[in-house]
Amino acid sequence: LATPNLTGIQRSNQDIRIGFTSMPLALYRVQWTTNPAGGFWNTLSNNVAGTGGIVQITDAGAIAGHSARYYRVRTPP
């Protein structure tokens, strides 16, 4: 299974939109953290279906109250 690649991160008002490449029929997990060295990642969206194209996920309200968020996309085990 190909590793997903982030294609873009955009701000829209208080939201963050994350785009990543996907494979058809694959499932993905989008996670975020405020401290990438801390080891704990929160799941933003789970079992996101791949399309063979770019998939976009919105982190609603991500800007409000947070100085920084780091994102990653994984294929669930």
C-alpha positions in Angstrom: 0.0 0.0 0.0 1.4 3.4 -1.0 2.3 5.8 1.7 -0.1 8.8 1.6 1.5 12.2 0.9 0.1 15.5 2.1 -0.7 17.7 -0.9 -1.8 20.8 1.0 -2.9 22.4 4.2 -5.1 25.5 3.9 -6.7 27.8 6.5 -10.4 28.7 6.0 -11.6 31.0 8.7 -11.2 28.9 11.9 -10.8 25.6 10.1 -7.9 23.8 8.6 -8.3 21.7 5.4 -5.8 18.9 4.8 -5.4 17.2 1.4 -3.5 14.0 0.8 -3.0 11.4 -2.0 -5.0 8.2 -1.7 -5.3 4.7 -3.3 -8.7 3.3 -4.3 -10.3 1.1 -1.6 -7.6 2.0 0.9 -8.5 3.4 4.4 -6.7 6.2 6.1 -6.5 7.8 9.5 -5.8 11.5 9.9 -4.3 12.5 13.2 -3.1 15.7 14.9 -0.9 16.8 17.8 0.3 20.0 19.3 3.6 18.5 20.2 5.1 16.0 17.7 7.9 15.1 20.1 5.4 14.2 22.8 4.3 11.0 21.3 0.5 11.4 21.6 -1.6 11.8 18.5 -5.3 12.6 18.4 -7.5 11.0 15.7 -9.2 13.6 13.6 -10.8 11.2 11.2 -10.7 7.4 11.0 -11.5 5.0 8.1 -11.3 7.7 5.4 -11.9 5.9 2.1 -9.3 6.4 -0.6 -10.5 7.5 -4.0 -7.4 7.1 -6.1 -7.1 10.9 -6.1 -6.7 13.6 -3.5 -8.9 13.4 -0.5 -9.6 16.4 1.7 -10.5 16.4 5.4 -11.5 19.5 7.4 -10.4 20.1 11.0 -13.3 22.3 12.1 -12.3 25.0 14.6 -8.6 24.0 14.6 -7.4 27.6 14.8 -9.5 28.6 17.8 -7.4 28.3 21.0 -4.5 26.5 19.5 -1.1 28.0 18.7 0.0 25.1 16.4 -1.2 21.8 15.2 0.8 19.1 13.4 -0.9 16.6 11.1 -0.1 13.2 9.7 -2.0 10.7 7.6 -1.6 6.9 8.2 -2.9 3.7 6.9 -4.6 1.9 9.9 -3.1 -1.5 10.8 
